[in-house]
Amino acid sequence: MAKIDYLFPYAEKPEYWNQQVHVFLLTKWMNKPKESEEILPRWFNFNDIPSGVDKMWSDYNYWLPSILKGDALRCYFLFNKELEVEDYKIEKL
């Protein structure tokens, strides 16, 4: 549903911070999600999703509502030294 590039040019080592994320919207899941070093998966009912975003980075405000409506997106986010969104670009696909 979305491909998101996160850029951190002000980080001490941007090559370790810069990342690309793929976002998927699932309506069915047959197995139990597994915790990894990077994430502790949590499930939310569709109508309860806003209550779970308090732990997400601030960029979710720009793309999550569109994803929940079913839009496919290509996004780019540039973060400043305070790890806030400095600039962004969102394309609907």
SEDO-441648 format. One record per residue (C-alpha): residue in one letter; x, y, z; residue number from 1; chain. Coordinates in pm, 1 decimal, decimal comma. Example, Ala and Ser with C-alpha at 12.3 -4.5 7.8 and 13.67 -1.06 7.14 Angstrom:
BEGIN
@aa->A	xx->1230,0	yy->-450,0	zz->780,0	i->1	ch->A
@aa->S	xx->1367,0	yy->-106,0	zz->714,0	i->2	ch->A
***
This chain:
BEGIN
@aa->M	xx->0,0	yy->0,0	zz->0,0	i->1	ch->A
@aa->A	xx->294,6	yy->234,1	zz->59,6	i->2	ch->A
@aa->K	xx->667,1	yy->259,7	zz->14,8	i->3	ch->A
@aa->I	xx->821,8	yy->517,7	zz->246,8	i->4	ch->A
@aa->D	xx->1178,6	yy->651,5	zz->241,4	i->5	ch->A
@aa->Y	xx->1303,9	yy->806,0	zz->565,0	i->6	ch->A
@aa->L	xx->1606,3	yy->1033,6	zz->536,7	i->7	ch->A
@aa->F	xx->1811,1	yy->1154,4	zz->833,8	i->8	ch->A
@aa->P	xx->2086,7	yy->1375,7	zz->685,9	i->9	ch->A
@aa->Y	xx->2168,1	yy->1533,3	zz->1024,1	i->10	ch->A
@aa->A	xx->2234,6	yy->1204,0	zz->1201,3	i->11	ch->A
@aa->E	xx->2593,4	yy->1127,7	zz->1293,1	i->12	ch->A
@aa->K	xx->2584,4	yy->830,1	zz->1055,5	i->13	ch->A
@aa->P	xx->2291,6	yy->879,3	zz->815,5	i->14	ch->A
@aa->E	xx->2366,8	yy->547,4	zz->644,1	i->15	ch->A
@aa->Y	xx->2255,4	yy->371,3	zz->962,9	i->16	ch->A
@aa->W	xx->1944,0	yy->584,5	zz->1007,3	i->17	ch->A
@aa->N	xx->1815,1	yy->615,8	zz->650,8	i->18	ch->A
@aa->Q	xx->1563,1	yy->346,6	zz->573,0	i->19	ch->A
@aa->Q	xx->1291,0	yy->231,9	zz->340,5	i->20	ch->A
@aa->V	xx->967,6	yy->91,7	zz->481,9	i->21	ch->A
@aa->H	xx->688,0	yy->-97,2	zz->310,5	i->22	ch->A
@aa->V	xx->338,4	yy->-58,4	zz->457,2	i->23	ch->A
@aa->F	xx->67,0	yy->-318,9	zz->404,8	i->24	ch->A
@aa->L	xx->-296,9	yy->-317,3	zz->505,2	i->25	ch->A
@aa->L	xx->-419,8	yy->-663,4	zz->602,0	i->26	ch->A
@aa->T	xx->-779,7	yy->-764,4	zz->645,1	i->27	ch->A
@aa->K	xx->-711,9	yy->-1131,3	zz->730,9	i->28	ch->A
@aa->W	xx->-426,8	yy->-1303,9	zz->910,6	i->29	ch->A
@aa->M	xx->-401,5	yy->-1676,6	zz->973,7	i->30	ch->A
@aa->N	xx->-93,5	yy->-1705,9	zz->1193,3	i->31	ch->A
@aa->K	xx->25,1	yy->-1544,0	zz->1512,0	i->32	ch->A
@aa->P	xx->262,4	yy->-1246,0	zz->1457,3	i->33	ch->A
@aa->K	xx->608,4	yy->-1286,1	zz->1605,5	i->34	ch->A
@aa->E	xx->816,1	yy->-1035,1	zz->1794,8	i->35	ch->A
@aa->S	xx->1156,7	yy->-951,4	zz->1646,8	i->36	ch->A
@aa->E	xx->1450,0	yy->-729,9	zz->1746,6	i->37	ch->A
@aa->E	xx->1289,6	yy->-447,5	zz->1551,2	i->38	ch->A
@aa->I	xx->921,9	yy->-469,5	zz->1640,8	i->39	ch->A
@aa->L	xx->662,5	yy->-594,6	zz->1883,0	i->40	ch->A
@aa->P	xx->352,5	yy->-643,2	zz->1664,5	i->41	ch->A
@aa->R	xx->18,9	yy->-530,1	zz->1804,1	i->42	ch->A
@aa->W	xx->-326,5	yy->-577,4	zz->1660,6	i->43	ch->A
@aa->F	xx->-595,5	yy->-309,1	zz->1660,6	i->44	ch->A
@aa->N	xx->-954,8	yy->-315,1	zz->1551,4	i->45	ch->A
@aa->F	xx->-993,4	yy->-83,8	zz->1254,9	i->46	ch->A
@aa->N	xx->-1189,1	yy->177,5	zz->1452,0	i->47	ch->A
@aa->D	xx->-931,6	yy->172,4	zz->1733,4	i->48	ch->A
@aa->I	xx->-623,9	yy->242,8	zz->1521,4	i->49	ch->A
@aa->P	xx->-583,6	yy->608,6	zz->1625,3	i->50	ch->A
@aa->S	xx->-538,2	yy->498,3	zz->1986,8	i->51	ch->A
@aa->G	xx->-232,6	yy->294,9	zz->1886,7	i->52	ch->A
@aa->V	xx->-43,7	yy->559,2	zz->1693,2	i->53	ch->A
@aa->D	xx->80,1	yy->748,3	zz->1999,1	i->54	ch->A
@aa->K	xx->400,7	yy->541,9	zz->1982,1	i->55	ch->A
@aa->M	xx->461,3	yy->611,4	zz->1612,3	i->56	ch->A
@aa->W	xx->682,4	yy->882,2	zz->1465,7	i->57	ch->A
@aa->S	xx->509,0	yy->1207,5	zz->1371,6	i->58	ch->A
@aa->D	xx->511,9	yy->1132,0	zz->997,8	i->59	ch->A
@aa->Y	xx->218,3	yy->891,4	zz->1034,0	i->60	ch->A
@aa->N	xx->-17,9	yy->1190,5	zz->1030,6	i->61	ch->A
@aa->Y	xx->77,2	yy->1248,0	zz->667,8	i->62	ch->A
@aa->W	xx->24,9	yy->896,7	zz->529,1	i->63	ch->A
@aa->L	xx->-180,3	yy->676,8	zz->765,2	i->64	ch->A
@aa->P	xx->-524,8	yy->829,8	zz->692,3	i->65	ch->A
@aa->S	xx->-475,2	yy->771,8	zz->317,6	i->66	ch->A
@aa->I	xx->-360,0	yy->413,3	zz->369,0	i->67	ch->A
@aa->L	xx->-664,3	yy->340,2	zz->584,9	i->68	ch->A
@aa->K	xx->-883,4	yy->469,6	zz->300,4	i->69	ch->A
@aa->G	xx->-716,4	yy->222,6	zz->63,0	i->70	ch->A
@aa->D	xx->-481,7	yy->458,7	zz->-122,2	i->71	ch->A
@aa->A	xx->-145,1	yy->334,5	zz->-249,4	i->72	ch->A
@aa->L	xx->135,3	yy->582,4	zz->-179,3	i->73	ch->A
@aa->R	xx->501,6	yy->657,3	zz->-244,2	i->74	ch->A
@aa->C	xx->638,5	yy->881,9	zz->34,0	i->75	ch->A
@aa->Y	xx->961,6	yy->1059,5	zz->120,5	i->76	ch->A
@aa->F	xx->1029,8	yy->1213,3	zz->462,0	i->77	ch->A
@aa->L	xx->1325,9	yy->1429,0	zz->558,3	i->78	ch->A
@aa->F	xx->1384,6	yy->1462,3	zz->932,7	i->79	ch->A
@aa->N	xx->1567,2	yy->1743,7	zz->1111,3	i->80	ch->A
@aa->K	xx->1812,1	yy->1717,3	zz->1403,0	i->81	ch->A
@aa->E	xx->1521,3	yy->1696,2	zz->1650,9	i->82	ch->A
@aa->L	xx->1380,2	yy->1398,9	zz->1454,2	i->83	ch->A
@aa->E	xx->1080,1	yy->1598,0	zz->1337,4	i->84	ch->A
@aa->V	xx->954,8	yy->1608,3	zz->978,2	i->85	ch->A
@aa->E	xx->1137,7	yy->1889,1	zz->799,8	i->86	ch->A
@aa->D	xx->1009,8	yy->1818,6	zz->449,6	i->87	ch->A
@aa->Y	xx->805,3	yy->1551,5	zz->274,3	i->88	ch->A
@aa->K	xx->660,2	yy->1441,4	zz->-58,1	i->89	ch->A
@aa->I	xx->365,5	yy->1205,3	zz->-103,3	i->90	ch->A
@aa->E	xx->254,0	yy->1063,5	zz->-437,1	i->91	ch->A
@aa->K	xx->-68,5	yy->869,0	zz->-484,2	i->92	ch->A
@aa->L	xx->-14,5	yy->568,1	zz->-709,2	i->93	ch->A
***
